Every structure is written in C-alpha cells, then in structure tokens.
Amino acid sequence: MASTWPDIPGVTSVAGRPRLPRSPDVAVRALATALEGVDSGITMPQLVDRVHRDTRADRARVEGIAGWLPLSRVADWETEDGTLAVDACTDLQDLALRYAAWVCTQPVPGDFAETSRDYAARVGELAAEVVRDGGGAHQRGDRSVRIRTGGEPRRREVQTTRTVDEAITGRIRSLLAALDASFLERRAHTRASLLALLAGQHVLLLGPPGTAKSMLARSLCRCFADARYFEYLLSRFTHPDELFGPVSIPGLKQEDYRRLTEGFLPTAHVAFLDEIFKANSAILNSLLTLVNERTFHHGRHRDPVPLLGVVGASNELPAPDGGLDALYDRFLVRMTVPPLAAADAFLRVATAAVPAPDIAGDDRLTDDDLSVIRAAATEVHIPPDVGDALVALWQAAARHEWGVSDRRWRQAVQMLKVAAAADGRASLARVDLLLLEPVLAPEPDRIAEVREALLEQLGTGAIPEHDLRAQWWLMQLDRVAPAEGHDFRDPEDVGPSWPERLALRRDNLERFVVHHTAAVRRLASDRGAVDALAESHLWVASLPAQVLASHIEASRDLAHILQQVEVYRSMLAGPVQAARGLVMQLPSTSKRMYGHGAVLALVIPEADVRVGITLAGEREELPGSAAARRDGLVQPLMEDRLEVAELVVEAETFLDWVGGQTTSEALLEELPAWSSRNIGTALNSCRKVLRQTPVPAPPALRNP
C-alpha cells in the first residue's frame, strides 16, 4: 500500500481540518518521540516542534496526534506542568496498537474503510520493526511514572459562573413571554428577532400581508427603554427626504449640505422598512452604509446612528438581477412569516381574543443592560466540539453553495455568543447552533437542507463511541486500557497456558466493563444536561426530536455492547465454555449439494460439540450433532457419506492443544493410520485459524 493516505473525515481530518498524520511513518515517529521524551519531561509544544523538525510533517497534523495521546488512556498531559505522563507498562508497540485500534474503529465513509484498516496495520508493523531493531529508548522499564486510571477522560475545565446577572435574564424571559402571548405561532420569530437586535443585527421577515410583521417590529422596539421607532413603506418612487429627513435650507445658505434627521431613520433605534427591496438606488447606497457601519453620511457630515437593528419586510425575495444582493446579505436573520396554521390560533385571532402586546416598563432593557450583555459575549468560550461543528457547517455551506459570506459567519458566531451571555452561560452549547437556521438558509425553500446539516452536528458528544469500540478491538490483544482499580498487565508477562490466558482475558473484560460503565454515566449526565438546557434555553423555541434521538441511539448501542459483554463473559467462564466458543468461531463451510468436506469429526462431550473439520480448518455440522438435530437435518444414507474418523477429546485437552501445550501427534495416537495424514492437515489448519490462542475472540459488535 502507499505510505500515505487521503484525508478521511473522522480520522485524518475533522470538519475539514487536518488532524492526524497521513503517513504511518510520521505517526510512529511521533509516538516514539513522545515516549523518548517522557523522562526529560517533554511538553506538547516541544513534542510538536521535534516531530515537525524531524519529519517535516504538517504542524497541524502533528498537533493532532499529540492531542490524541490522552485518548489512548495510557498517556496524558499533566495539568500542573504540561508534561507527558505514560503508564509504566506501555511501550512503543503497545501505544501504536492502541493508535491503530482507534483508527480502525473511527466512523469513516465506506470508500475509505479498507484504506483505514491498511493504514492501521502498517502503523503496527512499523512500530514492531522499531522495537525489534533495538530501539532501547522505546522499551518499558525505564519509566516509573503512572497516569490516573479513572473511567472518564479528562475534560477541559470551562468557567461555569454566570456572565450576566440573573435579573437581566429574567427580564428577557418576561419580554419573550409577553411577545408569545400576543404573537401566536411566532415563538421562533420573536426569539430570533429579539436576539438579532441584542446582537446589533438586522431581521428580514418574508411573508404575505396581514401576518403581523409591522406589529412585531413595533413590539420589539418597546422591549428597549427609551428606544425611538421609525416605520416606512418603500417604493421605487420613495424620495431620500422621506427616509433620512429633509435637506436643511439654512445649511444650504451657508454652503453646508446637511439633513434634518430628527424623527427619521438616522435617529431611530429600531426601524421597520416595509417592501424594502423596492427601494431605489438613491436610497440604497445611503441605506447600506447606515445599516452596516451605523453611520449616516450627508454632505461632509458623518453622524453616528443609535440603530439597534432594522426589521425589513417583503412579500417576495429580491430579483436575482436586481442588484440587491448586498442589501439582502445585510440581514443576518431571514425568516418566513406564514399565515396561521392551527385552528385554535385562527379562532383566537379572528374573534379578537388575543391581547395586544403588553410590555411592562420594568422589563424593558436599558443601554446599560445592552452593554453588559455585549461585553459578556466577548468572553463566551467556544468549546472544541462546537468549534468543530461550526467548521463542518462552513464546509457544508460551501459544498451546497448557500452563499454565506465571511462577514455573515463572523456576525453569526457573535450572535451565538450574545445568546449564551444573555442566557447566563459562559460557553456555547451545540444546541445553540439551532439558532443558525434562519442565518444560513439562502432562501426559504432551502431551509430543510440547512436544518438537516444542523441536526447532523447536534448528536451527543458525551460518548466517544469509537473509544469503547477501540477497547473492544484491543480485547483480543489483551491490551484494554487501565481502569480504576484494574491495572494493565502486559500480555507478554503472562504464561502461555490456557488457565493464565483465560484469567488475563477475564481481567481485560472487567476493565472494559469499567470503561463501559463510565460511558453510561457520561451519557446519562449529557442527556440530563441537554434536557435541562432545552427546558431553560432562552432562545430555542423547541428542541427537535432528532437531538434526543441521538442519545437514544447511543443508549441502544451501549446496551448492545453490554449484551456482547455478557455473551463473552459466558465464553470465558471456564474451559468447557471456552472450548465450545473456540469451535463455534471456526469459519463454517458453504452448503454442498452432495456429501460434505469434513475429514475429521471433532467431539468434545462435556461441551456438547460434535462437528466436522475440513482440510482448511472449517467447521461443518455433522448429521446427528446437536446443531444438526436443532436445525432439522436428516441423516443421509450411509452410501452417500464419506467415512470420517472421530476424535474425542476433553475440553482442557483441546485448549492445551490449541495453545500449543499438546501436540497434534498426541491427539492422533488412537486414530486409524489411514486417516492420520488428512486429520493432521485439518488439525494444523484449525489451530492456524484459531491463531494458536486458547481464548475465544470477542464477538463482533454491530456497525454503529
């Protein structure tokens, strides 16, 4: 295979960014350098610098593998001094195998699955070559440091104290409740519009006449103390004087061109511009500067405007060739306002049973409140998982040609920070990404595809599913990571006899159960956090069912893994169960129309095993066996069958033979000479298929 491989989403890259080395040589070199530097107290920047200097690999990819080390569960970056700590039982080969297991269990597109497995296999081979060639610095024994063995990976600590006083958040809740009481079926519109104004952005409402667009704009203005309101219906004949104020005649006499803006748009805090896309070019140029830079240009004057935001309204989208793309892009939040859909809402509106908006004076937000919220927004933290989701959405926007400009992305992220700050949170949550739906959709008929892309990023991040699957993969190598109260024992330090190997595998299974239990706790905690956030979230009108569905699917997967744990535990219970498990893991032959290919009937009485073994080491059910009776097979006539010798062994003898403690010749002593050659071939093939290990392999997990 090639020495490098392409970027694979979820493995070498995440959300379009490089994460792990594309070359297995670089990966192994980085792991070796990490182990070499443990005694000298190597830090992450030092590791990245050394590997980048030695391999000339992309720095971002080297940083990725340095960041992967804690996921191995046998290495970690100490919080006190930033140095690397590694479990004393870990060497280069062990660490490389854990890396290979992590790569193999990452979810990747089907086209890359084989490439991923080949890459992982090559990493293991290169690490084995380095150790075999005498890389003394990579051998265990010269490091006594041990890392913590808790069931949960360390998470970055994020400030959890409130960033905005709870009184401000409470007033915002009261404002939204008042708006909801008057605007039926408009919960998403009221929240998105008020949030946009808090963030200093503009709102576009698209819909037919009579859907309360202007009423909503007036009510939004009343949410702010001492806010001035301006409203106008635009047309292609609208004169700039009607919008910006008349030209000052005394000013003209003094050769000073200026407008008298008092009471017009330049002095308004909230403006409602109906049929905004019908504005003529004379208005458009001044309007663009005013809404974007918050500055009104008239003559030689540059006057700052107190505008919180413009609420634009239109019955239709701007014409593609109308030259209005710049104005359309200025509206960060763009929402359709459909007519009422529910019968009870229709009756309440038709019978005038809906109260007029009642905004209490004490609930209105002051300039100081706005300053506090916006200042707190600058301190809001973006967790790594939210950052990855944002980059993934950026990639989706480019791929689907949503036409989201860099300016819109900056404004959108700032709006999310304002949402979190107003909610009293110090960091973004992935639920906040739902607020981007009216921001990213280029037009109303494409909202569905934007919503689908958003929901893809809202799955639970509490369970790194590949981590459990990697540990399950490592089970067959007896290298499950250490866990609380269960230290890692190197398989090379355990004898070859089946009692020792079975005991070692049971220890690995118990460590896996500890990791599984920790995963269950994390999922329950994350589900509780999502439920609590959804219930108290200021801005998300309702939580989509798909968000909780991801938790349900994760729960089902954890339940399936636990079922496989119980199945495997029964296989490891004793020699009888292990012998039966080994036989059942032999590959079965395909159905043959005439006769069968078995040259040996293997019988283990106490395990209720009677199967045929072919020359290739395959398993074939024989007539008269328990499985054959269970499947309803009919005993064929003697002349239609080949005569095969029957080998009866005890379970413990069988395990001794598989593990190499007993030779095949010892098993053949009591069998007829005429069949010994074929039987010997079948037995050797059988042991080769079982990899000469007397311990059954873990049962396969279903695809996630």
C-alpha positions in Angstrom: 0.0 0.0 0.0 1.0 3.6 -0.3 2.9 5.2 2.5 0.3 8.0 2.8 -3.4 8.1 2.6 -6.0 10.8 1.7 -7.8 12.9 4.3 -10.6 10.8 5.7 -13.4 12.6 7.6 -13.3 11.5 11.2 -9.7 10.1 11.1 -7.1 12.3 9.4 -9.3 15.3 9.4 -12.3 16.7 11.3 -14.7 19.1 9.8 -12.3 19.9 7.0 -9.2 20.5 9.2 -6.1 18.3 9.2 -5.9 16.3 12.4 -3.7 13.2 12.1 -0.6 12.3 10.0 -1.4 10.9 6.6 1.8 8.9 6.7 2.1 5.9 9.1 5.9 6.7 9.3 5.2 10.1 10.8 2.6 8.6 13.2 5.0 6.0 14.5 7.9 8.6 14.7 5.6 11.0 16.7 4.7 8.2 19.2 8.3 7.2 19.6 9.4 10.8 20.2 6.7 11.1 22.8 8.0 8.0 24.7 11.6 9.1 24.3 10.8 12.5 25.9 8.9 11.2 29.0 11.9 11.0 31.2 13.0 14.5 30.2 9.6 16.0 30.8 8.5 16.7 27.3 5.6 19.1 26.8 3.1 19.2 23.9 4.8 22.2 22.1 8.2 20.5 22.5 6.8 17.3 21.0 5.2 19.1 18.1 8.4 21.1 17.4 10.6 18.0 17.4 8.4 15.9 15.2 7.8 18.8 12.8 11.6 19.4 12.6 12.4 15.7 12.1 9.7 14.7 9.7 8.7 18.0 8.0 5.1 16.9 8.5 2.3 19.5 8.6 2.3 21.1 12.1 -1.5 20.8 12.4 -1.3 17.0 11.9 1.5 16.6 14.5 -0.6 18.7 16.9 -3.4 16.2 16.2 -1.5 13.2 17.2 -0.2 15.0 20.3 -3.8 15.7 21.2 -4.7 12.1 20.5 -2.4 10.7 23.2 -4.9 11.1 26.1 -7.4 9.1 24.0 -5.1 6.2 24.3 -6.0 6.0 28.0 -2.4 5.1 28.8 -0.9 8.6 28.3 -1.9 12.1 29.4 -0.7 15.7 29.5 -0.3 16.7 33.1 -2.3 19.8 34.1 0.3 21.1 36.5 3.3 21.5 34.2 2.1 20.2 30.8 4.5 17.3 30.6 3.6 13.9 29.2 2.9 11.0 31.6 2.7 7.5 30.3 1.6 4.3 32.0 4.7 2.3 33.1 3.5 -0.9 31.3 3.3 0.9 27.9 6.0 0.8 25.2 6.0 1.9 21.6 4.4 -1.3 20.3 1.6 -1.1 22.8 0.9 2.6 22.1 1.0 2.1 18.4 -1.5 -0.8 18.7 -3.8 1.5 20.7 -3.5 4.1 18.0 -4.2 1.5 15.3 -7.3 0.4 17.2 -8.5 3.9 17.5 -8.1 4.5 13.7 -9.8 1.2 12.8 -12.9 2.0 14.9 -13.4 5.5 13.7 -16.6 6.0 11.6 -15.5 6.7 8.0 -17.2 6.7 4.6 -17.4 3.2 3.1 -15.0 4.1 0.3 -12.2 4.7 2.9 -12.8 1.7 5.2 -10.2 -0.6 3.6 -7.7 2.3 3.4 -8.2 3.0 7.1 -7.6 -0.7 8.0 -4.4 -0.9 5.9 -3.1 2.3 7.4 -3.6 1.0 10.9 -2.0 -2.3 10.1 1.0 -0.5 8.7 1.4 1.5 11.9 1.5 -1.7 13.9 4.1 -3.2 11.6 6.4 -0.2 11.7 6.2 0.0 15.5 7.1 -3.7 15.7 10.1 -3.1 13.4 11.4 -0.2 15.5 11.1 -2.3 18.7 12.7 -5.4 17.0 15.6 -3.3 15.8 16.6 -2.4 19.3 15.0 1.0 20.0 16.1 0.8 23.6 14.5 4.2 24.4 11.2 2.7 23.5 11.3 -0.2 25.8 9.4 -0.4 29.1 11.3 -0.5 32.4 12.9 3.0 32.3 9.8 4.9 33.2 8.1 4.6 36.6 5.5 7.4 36.1 1.9 6.2 36.1 -1.1 8.2 34.9 -4.5 8.3 36.5 -6.8 5.4 35.6 -10.2 6.9 36.0 -13.0 5.8 33.8 -13.5 9.2 32.2 -11.1 11.1 30.0 -10.0 14.5 31.3 -12.1 17.3 30.0 -11.1 20.9 29.6 -12.4 22.9 32.5 -14.6 25.8 31.4 -15.8 28.6 33.5 -19.4 27.9 34.7 -20.2 31.1 36.6 -22.9 33.4 35.2 -21.7 36.0 32.8 -24.8 38.2 33.0 -26.8 39.0 36.1 -29.8 36.7 36.5 -32.1 39.8 36.8 -31.3 40.7 33.2 -32.0 37.1 32.0 -35.3 37.2 34.0 -36.4 40.4 32.3 -35.6 38.9 28.9 -37.8 35.9 29.8 -40.6 38.2 30.7 -40.3 40.1 27.4 -40.4 36.9 25.4 -43.4 35.7 27.4 -45.2 38.9 26.7 -44.5 38.6 23.0 -45.6 35.0 22.9 -48.9 35.9 24.5 -49.7 38.2 21.5 -48.0 36.6 18.6 -49.4 33.1 18.1 -47.3 30.5 16.3 -44.4 33.0 16.3 -42.2 31.7 19.1 -39.2 31.2 16.7 -39.8 34.7 15.1 -39.9 36.6 18.4 -36.8 34.9 19.8 -34.7 35.2 16.7 -35.7 38.9 16.1 -35.1 40.0 19.7 -31.8 38.1 19.8 -30.7 39.8 16.5 -31.4 43.3 17.9 -29.5 42.4 21.1 -26.6 41.5 18.9 -26.9 44.6 16.8 -28.1 42.7 13.7 -30.9 43.1 11.2 -34.0 41.0 10.6 -35.8 40.3 7.3 -39.4 39.0 7.5 -40.7 37.4 4.3 -44.4 36.7 4.0 -47.8 37.9 2.7 -49.6 41.0 4.0 -51.5 40.6 7.2 -49.1 38.3 9.1 -48.2 40.9 11.9 -44.8 41.8 10.6 -45.1 45.5 11.4 -46.8 44.8 14.7 -43.9 42.6 15.7 -41.4 45.3 14.8 -43.2 47.9 16.9 -43.4 45.5 19.8 -39.7 44.7 19.6 -38.9 48.4 19.8 -41.0 48.6 23.1 -38.7 46.0 24.6 -36.0 48.6 24.9 -36.2 51.6 27.3 -36.4 55.0 25.6 -36.0 53.5 22.1 -37.2 55.5 19.2 -39.1 53.8 16.4 -39.3 54.6 12.7 -41.5 52.9 10.1 -41.9 53.5 6.4 -43.3 51.8 3.3 -40.8 52.0 0.5 -41.4 52.1 -3.2 -39.3 52.9 -6.3 -40.6 56.5 -6.0 -39.6 57.0 -2.4 -37.5 60.1 -2.0 -34.5 60.1 0.3 -36.1 63.1 2.2 -38.9 60.7 3.3 -36.4 58.3 4.9 -33.4 60.4 6.0 -35.1 63.8 6.6 -35.2 67.0 4.5 -32.2 69.0 3.4 -31.5 71.9 5.7 -32.3 75.1 3.8 -30.3 77.3 6.3 -27.4 74.9 5.8 -27.5 75.3 2.1 -27.4 79.1 2.6 -24.1 78.5 4.5 -22.9 76.1 1.8 -23.2 73.3 4.3 -25.2 70.4 2.9 -26.9 68.5 5.7 -30.2 66.8 6.5 -32.5 67.4 9.4 -32.6 63.9 10.7 -34.6 64.3 13.9 -37.6 61.9 13.8 -36.3 60.0 10.8 -34.3 56.8 10.2 -30.9 58.2 11.3 -32.1 58.9 14.8 -34.2 55.7 15.3 -33.2 52.7 17.5 -35.5 50.3 15.7 -36.7 50.8 12.1 -39.3 48.9 10.2 -38.9 49.2 6.4 -41.7 47.6 4.5 -41.2 46.4 1.0 -37.6 47.1 1.4 -36.4 45.6 -1.8 -38.4 48.2 -3.8 -36.0 50.9 -2.7 -34.4 52.9 -5.5 -30.7 53.4 -6.0 -30.8 56.9 -4.5 -31.8 55.3 -1.1 -29.9 52.1 -1.4 -26.4 53.5 -1.2 -27.1 55.5 1.9 -29.0 52.7 3.5 -26.2 50.2 3.0 -23.7 52.3 4.9 -26.2 53.2 7.6 -27.2 49.6 8.5 -23.7 48.2 8.2 -21.5 50.9 9.7 -24.1 52.6 11.9 -23.0 55.9 10.2 -25.1 58.4 8.2 -23.3 60.3 5.5 -24.8 63.6 4.4 -22.6 66.2 2.8 -19.4 66.4 4.8 -21.1 65.1 7.9 -20.6 61.6 9.3 -23.2 61.2 12.0 -23.2 58.0 14.2 -26.7 56.5 14.5 -28.1 54.7 17.6 -29.7 52.0 15.4 -30.1 48.6 17.2 -31.4 47.0 14.1 -33.6 47.2 11.0 -36.6 45.0 10.6 -37.2 44.7 6.9 -40.3 43.2 5.4 -41.1 42.0 1.9 -43.7 39.9 0.2 -41.1 38.4 -2.1 -37.4 37.8 -2.5 -35.3 40.3 -4.4 -34.9 39.7 -8.1 -31.6 37.8 -8.9 -30.5 40.5 -11.3 -31.8 43.5 -9.4 -28.5 44.5 -7.8 -29.9 44.0 -4.3 -27.6 41.1 -3.1 -25.6 43.5 -0.9 -28.7 44.7 0.9 -30.1 41.1 1.2 -26.8 40.0 2.8 -27.0 42.7 5.4 -30.0 41.0 7.1 -28.4 38.3 9.3 -31.7 36.7 10.3 -34.1 35.9 7.5 -37.4 34.2 8.3 -40.6 33.4 6.5 -43.8 34.5 8.3 -46.6 32.2 7.1 -50.3 32.6 7.9 -51.7 30.9 11.0 -51.9 27.1 10.6 -53.7 25.9 13.8 -57.5 26.2 14.1 -57.4 27.4 17.7 -54.9 30.1 16.9 -57.1 31.2 13.9 -60.2 31.4 16.1 -58.4 33.5 18.8 -57.2 36.0 16.2 -60.4 36.1 14.2 -62.5 36.7 17.4 -60.1 39.3 18.7 -59.3 37.1 21.7 -55.6 37.8 21.5 -54.4 40.6 23.8 -52.4 43.4 22.5 -48.6 43.3 23.3 -48.2 44.4 26.9 -44.5 45.2 27.6 -44.0 46.2 31.2 -41.8 49.2 31.7 -39.8 47.5 34.4 -38.9 44.6 32.0 -37.5 46.9 29.2 -33.8 46.6 28.6 -31.7 49.7 29.1 -28.5 50.8 27.4 -26.5 49.6 30.4 -28.1 46.1 30.0 -27.1 46.0 26.4 -23.5 47.0 27.3 -23.4 44.3 30.0 -24.7 41.6 27.6 -22.4 42.5 24.7 -19.3 42.8 27.0 -20.1 39.4 28.4 -20.5 38.0 24.9 -16.8 38.8 24.2 -15.8 36.4 27.0 -18.0 33.5 25.9 -16.0 30.4 25.3 -16.4 28.2 22.2 -15.7 24.5 23.2 -13.8 22.4 20.8 -16.8 20.3 19.8 -18.8 23.4 19.0 -15.9 24.8 17.0 -15.7 21.6 15.0 -19.4 21.7 14.3 -19.1 25.3 13.1 -16.3 24.3 10.7 -18.4 21.4 9.5 -21.3 23.8 8.8 -18.9 26.1 7.0 -17.8 23.2 4.8 -21.5 22.3 4.2 -22.3 25.9 3.2 -19.5 25.9 0.6 -20.5 22.4 -0.6 -24.2 23.3 -1.0 -23.5 26.8 -2.2 -25.5 28.6 0.4 -23.7 31.8 -0.3 -22.7 32.6 3.3 -20.1 35.4 3.3 -17.3 35.6 5.8 -18.9 38.7 7.3 -22.1 36.7 7.9 -20.2 33.9 9.7 -18.5 36.4 11.9 -21.8 38.1 12.8 -23.5 34.7 13.2 -20.9 33.5 15.8 -21.1 36.8 17.6 -24.9 36.4 17.8 -24.5 32.9 19.3 -22.2 34.4 21.9 -24.7 37.1 22.7 -27.4 34.3 23.1 -25.2 32.4 25.5 -24.3 35.5 27.5 -27.9 36.7 27.8 -28.8 33.2 29.0 -26.1 33.5 31.7 -23.8 30.9 30.2 -20.0 31.2 29.9 -19.7 28.9 26.9 -21.6 27.9 23.8 -23.6 24.6 23.6 -24.3 22.7 20.5 -28.0 23.3 21.0 -27.2 27.0 20.2 -26.4 26.0 16.7 -30.1 25.7 16.0 -30.3 29.5 16.0 -28.3 29.5 12.8 -31.1 28.0 10.7 -32.5 31.5 9.6 -28.9 32.7 9.2 -27.5 30.1 6.8 -30.5 29.4 4.6 -30.0 31.4 1.4 -33.8 31.4 0.6 -36.9 29.9 2.2 -37.2 26.8 0.1 -33.7 25.7 1.2 -34.3 25.8 4.9 -34.9 22.0 5.0 -31.3 21.2 3.9 -29.9 23.7 6.3 -31.9 22.1 9.1 -30.6 18.7 8.2 -27.0 19.9 8.2 -27.6 21.5 11.7 -29.1 18.3 13.1 -26.1 16.3 11.9 -24.0 18.4 14.3 -26.3 18.1 17.3 -25.6 14.4 18.1 -24.4 13.6 21.6 -20.7 14.2 22.1 -20.8 12.6 25.6 -19.9 9.1 24.3 -16.8 8.8 22.1 -18.2 5.6 20.6 -15.0 4.8 18.8 -13.2 4.7 22.2 -15.3 1.8 23.5 -15.0 0.1 20.2 -11.3 0.6 20.2 -11.0 -1.0 23.6 -13.2 -3.9 22.4 -10.8 -4.3 19.5 -7.9 -4.3 21.9 -9.5 -7.1 23.9 -8.3 -9.7 21.5 -4.7 -8.4 22.1 -5.3 -8.3 25.9 -4.5 -4.6 25.9 -7.6 -3.0 27.2 -6.6 0.3 28.9 -6.2 0.6 32.6 -9.3 1.5 34.7 -10.0 2.5 38.2 -8.9 -0.4 40.4 -7.8 -2.5 37.5 -4.2 -2.1 36.4 -3.0 -3.1 33.0 -1.0 -6.4 32.8 1.3 -6.8 29.8 0.3 -10.0 27.9 4.0 -10.8 27.3 4.4 -11.2 31.1 1.7 -13.9 31.3 2.4 -17.6 30.6 1.1 -19.4 27.5 -1.1 -21.9 29.4 -4.8 -21.6 28.9 -5.7 -21.0 32.6 -3.4 -18.0 32.7 -4.6 -16.7 29.3 -8.2 -17.1 30.3 -7.6 -15.3 33.6 -5.9 -12.5 31.7 -8.7 -12.1 29.2 -11.3 -12.0 32.1 -9.2 -9.2 33.7 -9.3 -7.3 30.3 -13.1 -7.8 30.1 -13.6 -6.4 33.6 -11.5 -3.3 32.7 -13.7 -2.9 29.7 -16.8 -3.1 31.8 -15.4 -0.2 33.9 -15.0 1.9 30.8 -18.5 0.9 29.7 -20.0 1.9 33.0 -18.2 5.3 32.8 -19.7 5.8 29.3 -23.2 5.1 30.6 -22.7 7.7 33.3 -21.4 10.2 30.8 -24.4 9.6 28.5 -26.9 10.0 31.4 -25.2 13.2 32.5 -25.1 14.6 29.0 -28.8 13.7 28.5 -29.7 15.4 31.7 -27.7 18.5 30.7 -29.5 18.6 27.3 -32.9 18.2 28.9 -32.2 20.9 31.4 -30.7 23.3 28.8 -33.7 22.7 26.4 -36.1 23.5 29.2 -34.4 26.7 30.3 -32.9 27.9 27.0 -33.9 31.5 26.3 -33.8 31.4 22.5 -34.5 27.9 21.2 -38.3 27.7 20.8 -38.4 23.9 20.8 -35.8 21.1 20.8 -36.0 18.9 17.6 -36.7 15.3 18.3 -33.6 14.4 16.4 -31.4 15.8 19.2 -32.8 13.4 21.8 -32.8 10.6 19.2 -29.0 10.7 19.1 -29.0 9.9 22.9 -31.5 7.1 22.4 -29.3 5.6 19.6 -26.3 5.9 21.8 -28.1 4.2 24.6 -29.1 1.3 22.3 -25.5 0.9 21.2 -24.3 0.8 24.8 -27.0 -1.8 25.6 -25.9 -3.9 22.6 -22.2 -3.7 23.7 -23.3 -4.8 27.2 -25.1 -7.8 25.7 -22.0 -8.8 23.9 -20.0 -8.4 27.1 -22.4 -10.9 28.8 -22.1 -13.3 25.9 -18.3 -13.1 26.0 -18.2 -13.4 29.8 -20.0 -16.7 29.5 -17.5 -17.9 26.9 -14.7 -17.2 29.4 -16.4 -18.8 32.4 -14.3 -22.0 32.2 -12.5 -24.5 29.9 -15.8 -26.1 28.7 -17.3 -22.8 27.6 -14.0 -21.6 26.1 -13.6 -24.9 24.1 -17.1 -24.6 22.7 -16.6 -20.9 21.9 -13.4 -21.6 20.0 -15.1 -24.4 17.9 -18.0 -22.1 17.2 -15.6 -19.4 16.0 -14.2 -21.6 13.2 -15.5 -20.5 9.8 -18.4 -22.5 8.6 -18.3 -24.2 5.2 -20.8 -23.3 2.5 -23.6 -25.7 1.8 -22.7 -28.6 -0.5 -25.3 -30.5 -2.5 -23.5 -33.8 -2.4 -21.7 -35.1 0.7 -19.5 -32.9 2.9 -15.9 -32.0 3.1 -15.1 -33.0 6.7 -12.2 -35.3 7.2 -12.5 -35.4 11.0 -15.4 -35.5 13.4 -14.3 -33.5 16.5 -16.2 -34.4 19.6 -15.9 -32.6 23.0 -18.6 -34.4 25.0 -18.8 -32.1 28.0 -19.2 -29.1 25.7 -21.9 -30.8 23.6 -19.7 -30.4 20.5 -19.7 -32.7 17.5 -18.6 -31.0 14.3 -16.8 -31.9 11.2 -13.4 -30.3 10.4 -12.3 -29.8 6.8 -8.8 -29.7 5.5 -8.9 -25.9 5.5 -9.9 -25.8 9.2 -13.5 -25.0 8.5 -16.4 -26.1 10.7 -19.2 -28.3 9.3 -22.2 -29.5 11.1 -22.5 -33.3 11.0 -25.7 -35.3 10.9 -26.6 -36.4 14.3 -24.9 -33.5 16.1 -26.9 -31.3 18.5 -26.8 -28.4 16.0 -28.0 -30.7 13.2 -30.9 -32.0 15.2 -31.8 -28.5 16.2 -31.7 -27.4 12.6 -33.8 -30.4 11.5 -31.1 -32.0 9.3 -31.9 -35.5 8.1 -29.4 -38.4 8.5 -28.3 -39.2 4.9 -27.9 -42.8 3.7 -24.5 -44.4 4.5 -23.6 -44.8 0.9 -24.0 -41.0 0.3 -21.5 -40.1 3.0 -17.7 -40.3 3.3 -16.4 -42.2 6.3 -14.5 -39.9 8.7 -12.6 -40.7 11.8 -13.9 -39.4 15.1 -11.6 -37.6 17.5 -12.9 -37.4 21.1 -11.1 -35.0 23.4 -11.7 -33.3 26.7 -12.2 -29.6 26.8 -9.0 -29.0 28.8 -7.0 -31.2 26.4 -8.5 -29.3 23.4 -7.4 -26.0 25.0 -3.9 -27.4 25.7 -3.7 -28.4 22.0 -4.9 -25.0 20.6 -2.4 -23.2 22.8 0.5 -25.5 21.8 0.9 -27.3 25.1 -0.2 -30.6 23.5 1.0 -31.7 20.0 -1.3 -32.9 17.2 0.6 -36.2 17.2 -0.6 -36.9 20.7 -4.2 -36.5 19.6 -3.7 -38.8 16.7 -2.3 -41.8 18.6 -5.6 -43.6 18.9 -6.9 -42.8 15.4 -6.5 -45.2 12.4 -3.4 -44.7 10.4 -5.3 -44.4 7.1 -6.8 -41.1 8.2 -3.9 -39.6 10.1 -2.5 -37.6 7.2 -5.7 -35.8 6.4 -6.6 -35.4 10.1 -3.2 -33.9 10.8 -3.6 -31.4 8.0 -7.1 -30.5 9.3 -5.9 -30.1 12.8 -3.0 -27.9 11.8 -5.3 -25.7 9.7 -7.8 -25.5 12.6 -5.1 -24.3 15.0 -3.8 -21.8 12.5 -7.3 -20.4 12.0 -7.5 -20.0 15.8 -4.1 -18.3 15.8 -2.9 -20.8 18.4 -4.6 -19.0 21.2 -6.7 -21.0 23.6 -9.0 -18.0 24.3 -12.1 -17.3 22.2 -12.1 -14.0 20.3 -14.6 -11.3 21.4 -17.9 -11.5 19.5 -18.3 -8.9 16.8 -20.1 -5.6 17.5 -22.8 -4.4 15.1 -21.9 -1.4 12.9 -22.7 1.9 14.7 
